[in-house]
Amino acid sequence: MNKRLLSAYLVLAATAAGMVYVAVANSRQAEGRPVEAAHPERRRIEEVVYASGRVTPRRQQQVMPQPGLAVESIPVQQGQTVKKGDVLVRYARAELEAQVRQAELALERARLERERAQRQLQRARQCARQERAAVPARPDPACAGVIPEEEAEIQLELADLSIEQARLQLEQAQNALSRAEVRSNLDGVVLQVMAPDEANGGSLQSMAGGPLVTVGALDELVVELVLPELDGVRVRPGQKVRIRSDAFPDRSWEGKVEEVGELVVTRNGLAGQQETGVPVTVALPKGTPLKPGYTVNLEIVVRAPTVLAVPAAALVGDDGSEVWVVEDGRAVRRRVELGLSDAEWTEIRQGLEAEDWVITDPPADLRPGQAVRVASEESASGDGTGNERDTSEGTGNGNTGDGNTGQKGSDNQIDAS
């Protein structure tokens, strides 16, 4: 009987000790500093190339100056709507007609020279035959002063070349005269007109450089830009582009990369300075309020992987490559390898697992080994296991550290128009 009572007492004592241990453990846990923590999440983060470009019509016509020709008139104004076939520029016809007449005279002179060379060759051949037939051979006084046959043949060939050259010059002059009136080859709007040079008697002299008139069709607009070589190699046709304009700060539009140049070019940039890089064309959606000449800001999404990420606010350390995690009720500082990031989320390439508890907003005075408790653990673990949660439907943007590359969240509404 005593043995049975002793056994019962021992069981009760062990049970009481276990209860005390659990109570003490719970008390210690309850005494830990409350912190906000969460598991790393699977997030879609975009890697973005930032750039600026200028809106321009897809189809446009530029009337370039013809060197040495004076412009008689430009019968259009900036902003004017024109139809295909409308006159854009008139050159002075008198000068062009004079050039045609001079070319005609030059051709006639070349033909006369050829006739003379032909007669000389015939005479030289006749004298050569007579000289060879004479017995004994003696010079014919009538052939005195006649050039040798070989020289006469050369003169005839030169005359033929002169005729061909004169014909080409006449053709060029006639073509120039036919272009005395330059007409629009499309329906559109006059985007630019060169101002007349009043210093030259009121006539506009053709100048090298800019066009006299630029006409564009406004039904299809594109954005043209030049990217640095390091960014240009990552951009491909078909990539999504977010487009924003300072003129419409609350709106944005989605376009696509349409063309990436094969060669590096040098052209005038937005600020007037020359830019060297890869030319890129971005297609604009139809119906935007953007107009030719507008400067727009572009975010070209070069890739958008789904990665394991933590809130950017969780990163600590001088270089931002450490996080606080909760291990056995204690705060532990852990170094991690970072990847893509934006203002809200940062990819963790190494150093964390999906089931880790990461302190999302660590207090500044948090110490390694300090007792902590996850304030949101009960609600956060309500999904059952604490396994990683895939939130790849969300949108972020990645950053690899390139000054022209970064990420920006898609909080602003994309204008489908």
C-alpha positions in Angstrom: 0.0 0.0 0.0 2.8 2.4 0.9 4.5 1.7 -2.4 1.3 2.5 -4.3 1.0 5.8 -2.4 4.6 6.6 -3.1 4.2 6.0 -6.8 1.1 8.2 -6.9 2.9 11.0 -5.1 5.8 10.7 -7.6 3.5 11.0 -10.6 1.8 14.0 -9.1 5.1 15.6 -8.3 6.3 15.1 -11.9 3.1 16.5 -13.3 3.3 19.5 -11.1 7.0 20.1 -12.1 6.0 19.9 -15.8 3.3 22.4 -15.2 5.6 24.7 -13.4 8.2 24.4 -16.2 5.6 25.3 -18.8 4.3 28.2 -16.7 7.9 29.5 -16.3 8.6 29.1 -20.0 5.4 30.9 -20.9 6.1 33.5 -18.4 9.6 34.1 -19.9 8.1 34.2 -23.4 5.5 36.6 -22.2 8.2 38.7 -20.7 10.1 38.9 -24.0 10.1 42.3 -25.9 7.3 42.3 -28.5 8.4 42.8 -32.1 6.7 42.8 -35.4 7.9 39.9 -37.5 6.9 38.0 -40.7 8.1 35.2 -42.9 10.0 36.1 -46.2 7.5 36.2 -49.1 7.6 35.2 -52.7 7.4 38.5 -54.6 7.5 39.6 -58.3 10.1 42.3 -58.5 10.8 44.2 -61.7 14.2 45.2 -62.9 13.8 48.5 -64.7 15.9 50.7 -67.0 15.1 54.4 -66.5 15.4 56.7 -69.5 13.9 59.9 -71.1 12.8 60.3 -74.7 10.9 62.5 -77.0 7.5 61.9 -78.6 7.6 61.9 -82.4 5.3 60.8 -85.2 6.0 57.3 -86.6 5.5 58.7 -90.2 7.0 62.1 -91.0 8.5 64.0 -93.8 11.4 66.5 -93.6 12.1 68.9 -96.5 15.9 69.4 -96.4 17.6 72.4 -98.0 19.1 72.1 -101.5 22.6 73.6 -101.3 23.0 76.7 -103.4 19.3 77.2 -104.1 17.2 80.0 -102.7 13.8 79.3 -101.3 11.1 81.5 -102.9 8.4 80.8 -100.3 7.2 78.4 -97.7 3.4 78.5 -98.0 2.6 76.6 -94.8 2.7 77.5 -91.1 3.5 75.5 -88.0 0.4 73.7 -86.7 -1.3 73.8 -90.1 -3.0 70.6 -91.3 -1.9 69.5 -94.8 -3.0 66.8 -97.2 -0.9 64.6 -99.4 0.2 66.7 -102.4 0.0 70.1 -100.8 3.0 72.4 -101.6 5.4 72.8 -98.7 8.3 74.6 -100.2 8.8 76.6 -103.4 12.4 77.2 -104.7 13.2 80.1 -107.0 12.4 78.8 -110.5 14.4 81.4 -112.4 17.7 80.1 -111.1 16.7 76.5 -111.7 15.5 77.3 -115.3 18.8 79.0 -116.0 20.7 75.9 -114.8 18.6 73.8 -117.2 19.4 76.1 -120.1 23.1 76.1 -119.3 23.1 72.3 -119.2 21.3 72.1 -122.5 23.9 74.4 -124.1 26.7 72.3 -122.6 25.2 69.2 -124.1 24.8 70.9 -127.5 28.5 72.0 -127.4 29.6 68.5 -126.5 27.7 67.1 -129.5 29.4 69.6 -131.8 32.8 68.7 -130.4 32.1 65.1 -131.1 31.1 65.8 -134.7 34.4 67.7 -135.2 36.4 64.8 -133.6 34.6 62.4 -135.9 35.6 64.3 -139.0 39.2 64.6 -137.8 39.3 60.8 -137.3 37.9 60.2 -140.8 40.4 62.5 -142.4 43.3 61.0 -140.4 42.3 57.5 -141.6 42.0 58.6 -145.2 45.5 60.2 -145.1 46.9 57.1 -143.5 45.5 54.9 -146.3 46.8 57.2 -149.0 50.3 57.3 -147.4 50.4 53.5 -147.3 49.2 53.1 -150.9 51.7 55.6 -152.4 54.6 54.0 -154.4 57.1 55.2 -153.6 55.8 56.4 -150.3 55.7 60.1 -150.1 53.6 62.5 -148.0 50.5 64.0 -149.5 50.5 67.8 -149.2 46.8 67.8 -148.7 47.3 65.8 -145.4 49.7 68.4 -143.9 48.5 69.4 -140.5 46.2 66.4 -140.0 46.5 64.8 -136.6 47.6 61.1 -136.4 44.9 58.5 -136.5 45.5 57.3 -132.9 45.3 60.8 -131.5 42.1 61.3 -133.5 40.6 58.2 -132.0 41.4 59.4 -128.5 39.8 62.8 -129.2 36.6 61.0 -130.3 36.5 59.0 -127.1 36.9 62.1 -125.0 34.1 63.8 -127.0 31.8 60.8 -126.2 32.6 61.2 -122.5 31.9 64.9 -122.6 28.4 64.2 -124.1 27.6 61.7 -121.4 28.7 64.1 -118.7 26.6 66.9 -120.2 23.6 64.6 -120.4 23.9 63.8 -116.6 24.2 67.5 -115.8 21.1 68.2 -117.8 19.2 65.4 -116.1 20.2 66.7 -112.7 19.1 70.3 -113.6 15.8 69.0 -114.9 15.2 67.0 -111.8 16.0 70.0 -109.6 13.5 72.1 -111.7 10.9 69.4 -111.2 11.4 69.7 -107.5 11.0 73.4 -107.5 7.8 72.7 -105.7 8.2 70.2 -102.8 4.9 68.6 -101.9 3.7 66.6 -98.9 3.8 62.9 -99.3 1.4 62.3 -96.4 -1.7 63.7 -94.5 -0.5 65.3 -91.3 0.3 68.5 -89.4 3.2 70.9 -90.0 5.4 70.4 -86.9 8.3 72.8 -87.8 9.0 75.6 -90.2 12.3 77.4 -90.7 11.9 81.2 -90.4 12.8 83.3 -93.4 16.2 85.1 -93.5 15.2 88.7 -93.9 18.9 89.6 -94.3 18.9 88.2 -97.8 16.3 90.4 -99.5 13.4 88.6 -97.8 14.3 85.2 -99.3 15.2 82.1 -97.3 18.6 80.7 -98.3 19.0 76.9 -98.1 21.0 76.2 -95.0 22.8 73.0 -94.1 21.6 71.4 -90.9 18.0 71.5 -90.0 15.0 70.9 -92.3 13.0 73.7 -93.9 9.7 72.0 -93.1 8.7 69.0 -91.0 5.3 67.3 -91.4 4.1 64.4 -89.3 1.1 62.1 -89.1 -0.4 62.3 -85.6 -2.4 59.0 -85.8 0.6 57.0 -84.6 3.2 58.3 -82.2 6.4 56.8 -80.9 9.1 57.7 -78.4 12.6 57.9 -79.6 15.6 57.7 -77.2 19.2 56.8 -76.9 20.3 54.4 -74.2 23.9 54.0 -72.8 25.5 50.8 -74.1 25.3 49.0 -70.7 21.5 49.5 -70.7 21.0 49.0 -74.4 22.2 45.4 -74.4 19.5 44.5 -71.9 16.6 46.0 -73.8 14.7 43.9 -76.2 11.7 44.4 -78.5 8.4 43.6 -76.8 9.4 44.6 -73.3 6.8 46.6 -71.3 7.4 50.3 -70.8 5.7 52.6 -68.4 5.5 56.1 -69.8 5.0 59.3 -67.7 5.0 63.0 -68.6 5.4 66.0 -66.3 2.6 67.6 -68.2 0.2 64.9 -66.9 1.7 64.0 -63.4 -1.3 61.9 -62.4 -1.4 59.7 -65.5 0.8 57.1 -67.0 0.6 54.9 -70.1 1.9 51.5 -71.1 3.9 51.0 -74.2 6.2 48.5 -75.7 9.8 48.5 -77.0 9.3 48.4 -80.7 12.9 48.5 -82.1 16.4 48.4 -80.7 19.1 49.7 -83.1 21.9 47.4 -84.2 24.6 50.1 -84.2 25.6 52.8 -81.7 24.7 56.3 -82.9 25.5 59.9 -82.0 22.7 62.3 -82.1 21.5 65.5 -80.4 20.0 64.8 -77.0 17.1 66.3 -75.2 19.2 69.1 -73.7 20.9 69.9 -77.0 24.1 68.0 -76.2 25.2 65.1 -78.3 24.4 61.6 -77.0 26.1 58.4 -78.0 24.4 55.1 -77.4 21.9 52.6 -78.7 18.8 54.0 -80.4 15.5 52.7 -79.1 11.9 53.2 -80.4 9.0 52.7 -78.0 5.4 52.4 -79.4 2.8 54.7 -77.7 -0.8 53.5 -77.3 -3.3 55.4 -79.4 -5.4 58.2 -77.9 -2.9 59.7 -75.5 -2.8 63.5 -75.0 0.9 63.5 -75.6 2.0 65.6 -78.6 5.1 65.5 -80.8 8.0 67.1 -79.1 6.9 66.2 -75.5 9.6 64.9 -73.3 8.5 61.7 -71.4 10.1 59.6 -68.7 10.3 55.9 -69.3 10.6 52.8 -67.2 11.6 49.8 -69.3 10.9 46.5 -67.6 13.8 44.3 -68.7 12.8 41.3 -66.4 10.4 40.5 -63.6 11.4 37.4 -61.7 9.5 36.0 -58.6 11.9 35.9 -55.7 12.1 35.5 -51.9 11.9 39.0 -50.4 11.6 40.9 -47.2 10.4 44.4 -46.5 13.1 47.0 -47.1 12.5 48.3 -43.6 13.8 45.0 -42.2 17.3 45.7 -43.5 19.9 47.0 -41.1 23.7 47.5 -41.0 26.0 50.0 -42.5 25.5 48.5 -46.0 21.9 47.3 -45.4 22.8 43.7 -45.8 21.7 42.3 -42.4 18.4 41.4 -40.8 17.1 40.6 -37.4 15.5 37.1 -37.0 13.8 35.4 -34.1 15.4 32.2 -33.0 14.2 30.4 -29.8 12.7 33.5 -28.5 15.9 35.5 -29.0 16.8 38.3 -31.4 19.7 37.2 -33.7 21.4 39.4 -36.3 22.1 37.7 -39.6 23.9 38.7 -42.7 22.2 38.1 -46.0 22.9 38.4 -49.7 20.7 41.0 -51.4 19.4 41.0 -55.0 16.7 43.1 -56.7 14.9 45.7 -54.6 12.5 48.6 -54.7 11.3 51.1 -52.1 9.2 48.4 -50.3 10.8 45.0 -50.9 14.3 43.5 -51.3 15.2 40.1 -52.7 17.2 37.8 -50.4 19.4 35.5 -52.4 21.1 33.8 -49.5 20.8 33.8 -45.7 17.1 33.2 -45.1 14.6 30.5 -45.5 10.9 30.8 -46.1 10.0 29.7 -42.6 12.3 32.2 -40.8 10.8 34.9 -38.7 12.2 38.3 -39.8 11.7 41.3 -37.6 10.2 43.7 -40.1 10.7 46.9 -38.1 13.5 46.3 -35.7 13.9 48.8 -32.8 17.0 50.9 -32.9 18.1 49.6 -29.4 17.5 45.9 -30.1 20.4 43.8 -28.8 21.7 40.4 -30.0 20.4 37.7 -27.8 17.6 39.9 -26.3 14.4 38.0 -25.4 11.7 38.8 -27.9 8.3 37.6 -28.8 6.5 37.9 -32.1 3.6 40.1 -31.5 1.8 39.0 -34.7 2.8 35.3 -34.4 -0.7 34.0 -33.6 -2.3 35.8 -36.5 0.6 35.2 -38.8 0.6 31.5 -38.1 -3.1 31.1 -38.6 -2.5 29.8 -42.1 -1.4 26.6 -40.5 2.3 25.9 -41.1 4.2 29.1 -41.6 5.3 28.0 -45.0 6.3 30.7 -47.5 3.5 32.7 -49.1 3.5 33.4 -52.8 2.4 37.0 -53.4 3.7 37.1 -57.0 0.5 38.7 -58.1 1.9 41.9 -56.6 4.2 44.1 -58.6 7.5 45.6 -57.6 10.6 46.7 -59.4 14.2 45.5 -59.1 17.4 47.3 -58.7 20.8 45.9 -59.5 22.8 48.9 -58.5 23.1 50.5 -62.0 22.6 54.2 -61.9 20.2 54.0 -64.8 18.5 50.9 -63.6 16.1 50.6 -60.7 12.6 49.7 -59.6 9.5 51.5 -59.0 6.2 50.2 -57.6 3.1 50.3 -59.7 0.9 52.3 -57.3 0.0 54.8 -59.9 -2.8 53.7 -62.2 -1.7 52.8 -65.8 -3.8 54.7 -68.3 -5.0 52.3 -70.9 -5.7 55.2 -73.2 
